[in-house]
Every structure is written in C-alpha cells, then in structure tokens.
C-alpha cells in the first residue's frame, strides 16, 4: 500500500516539508521519530520514497553533522 508524503507527515506528526527533506537526504530522522516509524509500521512506506533511509532496531546509527545518506556533505 502506497502512502502519500502528506499522509506520512500526518501520521508522524511532522510537516510534509520534513518528509520531503528526509526523502532528499537533507534530514535524518531522530531516534524518537525512527521508533515511531517502526511502531506505526511505516518503514516500507518511507523506503518507497526516493532516498529515505529508515533504520530499524534499537540502536540506529548516529548521524554526523553535515553528512547526507548519499555520502555528500551539505
């Protein structure tokens, strides 16, 4: 089942712009948001968005300042 960015944003209680920034690799979801994504079963929906990386488990990697998922720096 595909979910729109607006619907994902509503379910996660974040802005649609934040969903877009995650899909572009400009934002990395916090550990709290990652847990919420997993709890709501939205991992596959987010993986279907272009470039969104969602890490499962209890110890997701800690992002480094200025880095993006694609390896480029911001």
ROLO-821753 format. One line per field, with one value per atom (N, C-alpha, C, O): atom name; x, y, z. Coordinates in steps of 0.2 Angstrom, whole numbers, plus 5000, padded with zeros to 4 digits. Layout:
<nodes>
atom	CA; ...
u	X; ...
v	Y; ...
w	Z; ...
</nodes>
This chain:
<nodes>
atom	N; CA; C; O; N; CA; C; O; N; CA; C; O; N; CA; C; O; N; CA; C; O; N; CA; C; O; N; CA; C; O; N; CA; C; O; N; CA; C; O; N; CA; C; O; N; CA; C; O; N; CA; C; O; N; CA; C; O; N; CA; C; O; N; CA; C; O; N; CA; C; O; N; CA; C; O; N; CA; C; O; N; CA; C; O; N; CA; C; O; N; CA; C; O; N; CA; C; O; N; CA; C; O; N; CA; C; O; N; CA; C; O; N; CA; C; O; N; CA; C; O; N; CA; C; O; N; CA; C; O; N; CA; C; O; N; CA; C; O; N; CA; C; O; N; CA; C; O; N; CA; C; O; N; CA; C; O; N; CA; C; O; N; CA; C; O; N; CA; C; O; N; CA; C; O; N; CA; C; O; N; CA; C; O; N; CA; C; O; N; CA; C; O; N; CA; C; O; N; CA; C; O; N; CA; C; O; N; CA; C; O; N; CA; C; O; N; CA; C; O; N; CA; C; O; N; CA; C; O; N; CA; C; O; N; CA; C; O; N; CA; C; O; N; CA; C; O; N; CA; C; O; N; CA; C; O; N; CA; C; O; N; CA; C; O; N; CA; C; O; N; CA; C; O; N; CA; C; O; N; CA; C; O; N; CA; C; O; N; CA; C; O; N; CA; C; O; N; CA; C; O; N; CA; C; O; N; CA; C; O; N; CA; C; O; N; CA; C; O; N; CA; C; O; N; CA; C; O; N; CA; C; O
u	5004; 5000; 5004; 5009; 5003; 5007; 5004; 4998; 5008; 5005; 5008; 5014; 5004; 5007; 5012; 5011; 5016; 5020; 5016; 5017; 5010; 5006; 5003; 5002; 5001; 4998; 5004; 5002; 5010; 5015; 5016; 5017; 5016; 5018; 5012; 5014; 5006; 5000; 5001; 5001; 5003; 5003; 5009; 5009; 5015; 5021; 5021; 5025; 5016; 5015; 5021; 5024; 5023; 5029; 5026; 5020; 5029; 5027; 5028; 5033; 5024; 5026; 5033; 5036; 5035; 5041; 5047; 5052; 5046; 5051; 5051; 5057; 5046; 5046; 5050; 5054; 5049; 5052; 5060; 5064; 5061; 5069; 5072; 5078; 5068; 5071; 5072; 5077; 5067; 5067; 5073; 5075; 5075; 5081; 5087; 5092; 5087; 5093; 5096; 5101; 5091; 5093; 5092; 5095; 5088; 5087; 5087; 5085; 5089; 5090; 5085; 5085; 5080; 5075; 5078; 5083; 5076; 5079; 5077; 5073; 5081; 5079; 5072; 5069; 5069; 5062; 5058; 5053; 5059; 5055; 5056; 5051; 5062; 5063; 5059; 5056; 5059; 5055; 5047; 5044; 5045; 5038; 5036; 5031; 5041; 5040; 5039; 5035; 5044; 5044; 5037; 5034; 5035; 5029; 5023; 5019; 5023; 5017; 5017; 5012; 5023; 5023; 5024; 5022; 5027; 5028; 5035; 5036; 5039; 5045; 5045; 5049; 5041; 5041; 5038; 5041; 5033; 5031; 5036; 5037; 5041; 5046; 5052; 5055; 5053; 5058; 5056; 5060; 5050; 5047; 5048; 5048; 5049; 5051; 5058; 5062; 5059; 5066; 5071; 5071; 5075; 5081; 5080; 5085; 5074; 5074; 5077; 5075; 5081; 5084; 5081; 5081; 5078; 5075; 5078; 5079; 5081; 5085; 5081; 5078; 5080; 5076; 5081; 5087; 5078; 5082; 5082; 5080; 5085; 5086; 5092; 5092; 5097; 5102; 5104; 5109; 5100; 5101; 5108; 5110; 5111; 5117; 5116; 5111; 5121; 5121; 5123; 5129; 5119; 5122; 5127; 5127; 5132; 5137; 5135; 5131; 5137; 5135; 5137; 5143; 5132; 5134; 5134; 5137; 5133; 5133; 5126; 5121; 5126; 5120; 5120; 5126; 5114; 5114; 5118; 5121; 5119; 5122; 5129; 5133; 5132; 5139; 5142; 5147; 5137; 5139; 5139; 5134; 5143; 5142; 5138; 5137; 5134; 5130; 5133; 5130
v	4994; 5000; 5006; 5007; 5011; 5017; 5022; 5023; 5026; 5032; 5038; 5038; 5043; 5050; 5053; 5051; 5058; 5061; 5065; 5065; 5068; 5071; 5067; 5069; 5061; 5056; 5054; 5053; 5052; 5050; 5056; 5055; 5062; 5068; 5068; 5069; 5067; 5067; 5062; 5063; 5056; 5050; 5051; 5049; 5054; 5055; 5062; 5063; 5066; 5072; 5077; 5080; 5077; 5081; 5085; 5083; 5090; 5093; 5089; 5085; 5090; 5087; 5089; 5086; 5096; 5098; 5094; 5092; 5092; 5087; 5080; 5078; 5078; 5071; 5072; 5068; 5078; 5079; 5080; 5077; 5083; 5084; 5077; 5076; 5073; 5066; 5062; 5059; 5063; 5059; 5062; 5058; 5068; 5071; 5070; 5072; 5067; 5066; 5072; 5072; 5077; 5083; 5083; 5087; 5078; 5077; 5070; 5066; 5068; 5061; 5061; 5065; 5056; 5056; 5054; 5051; 5058; 5057; 5049; 5046; 5047; 5041; 5040; 5035; 5045; 5045; 5044; 5040; 5048; 5048; 5041; 5038; 5038; 5031; 5026; 5022; 5027; 5022; 5023; 5018; 5029; 5030; 5027; 5024; 5028; 5025; 5017; 5014; 5014; 5007; 5005; 5000; 5008; 5007; 5007; 5003; 5012; 5013; 5009; 5009; 5005; 5001; 5004; 5002; 5010; 5014; 5014; 5017; 5009; 5008; 5007; 5010; 5003; 5001; 5007; 5008; 5011; 5017; 5022; 5025; 5023; 5028; 5025; 5029; 5019; 5016; 5017; 5017; 5017; 5018; 5025; 5027; 5030; 5037; 5037; 5034; 5041; 5042; 5044; 5050; 5039; 5041; 5041; 5041; 5040; 5039; 5033; 5028; 5034; 5028; 5028; 5033; 5022; 5021; 5015; 5010; 5016; 5011; 5008; 5011; 5001; 4998; 4996; 4997; 4993; 4991; 4996; 5002; 4995; 4999; 5004; 5009; 5003; 5007; 5009; 5007; 5014; 5017; 5021; 5023; 5021; 5025; 5032; 5035; 5035; 5042; 5046; 5045; 5051; 5055; 5060; 5062; 5061; 5066; 5072; 5072; 5078; 5084; 5085; 5084; 5088; 5090; 5084; 5085; 5078; 5072; 5070; 5072; 5067; 5065; 5058; 5055; 5055; 5047; 5045; 5040; 5050; 5048; 5049; 5049; 5051; 5052; 5059; 5061; 5063; 5070; 5074; 5073; 5079; 5084; 5090; 5092; 5093; 5098; 5105; 5110
w	5000; 5000; 5000; 5004; 4995; 4995; 4999; 4999; 5002; 5006; 5004; 5002; 5003; 5001; 5006; 5012; 5004; 5009; 5014; 5019; 5011; 5016; 5021; 5027; 5019; 5024; 5029; 5035; 5026; 5031; 5036; 5042; 5033; 5038; 5043; 5049; 5041; 5046; 5051; 5057; 5049; 5054; 5058; 5064; 5056; 5060; 5064; 5068; 5063; 5066; 5064; 5069; 5058; 5056; 5050; 5047; 5047; 5041; 5035; 5035; 5030; 5023; 5021; 5017; 5022; 5020; 5023; 5020; 5030; 5033; 5030; 5029; 5028; 5024; 5017; 5016; 5014; 5008; 5009; 5005; 5014; 5016; 5018; 5016; 5021; 5023; 5016; 5015; 5012; 5005; 5001; 4997; 5002; 4998; 5002; 4999; 5008; 5011; 5015; 5017; 5016; 5019; 5026; 5030; 5029; 5036; 5037; 5033; 5043; 5046; 5051; 5056; 5051; 5057; 5063; 5064; 5068; 5075; 5077; 5074; 5083; 5085; 5087; 5086; 5090; 5093; 5086; 5087; 5081; 5075; 5072; 5069; 5072; 5069; 5073; 5070; 5080; 5084; 5082; 5081; 5081; 5079; 5072; 5071; 5068; 5061; 5061; 5058; 5065; 5066; 5070; 5068; 5075; 5079; 5075; 5075; 5070; 5066; 5060; 5056; 5059; 5053; 5046; 5041; 5047; 5041; 5037; 5033; 5040; 5037; 5029; 5026; 5027; 5020; 5016; 5010; 5019; 5015; 5014; 5009; 5019; 5019; 5014; 5011; 5014; 5010; 5002; 4998; 5001; 4994; 4992; 4986; 4996; 4994; 4992; 4995; 4987; 4984; 4990; 4992; 4991; 4996; 5003; 5007; 5006; 5013; 5016; 5013; 5021; 5024; 5031; 5035; 5033; 5039; 5042; 5039; 5048; 5051; 5057; 5061; 5057; 5062; 5068; 5067; 5073; 5078; 5084; 5083; 5089; 5095; 5094; 5098; 5090; 5090; 5083; 5080; 5080; 5074; 5074; 5079; 5068; 5068; 5070; 5068; 5073; 5075; 5069; 5066; 5066; 5060; 5062; 5068; 5058; 5059; 5056; 5051; 5059; 5056; 5049; 5048; 5045; 5038; 5034; 5028; 5036; 5031; 5028; 5032; 5023; 5020; 5018; 5018; 5017; 5016; 5010; 5009; 5005; 4999; 4999; 4994; 5005; 5006; 5004; 5006; 5001; 5000; 5006; 5011; 5007; 5013; 5011; 5005; 5016; 5015; 5016; 5015
</nodes>
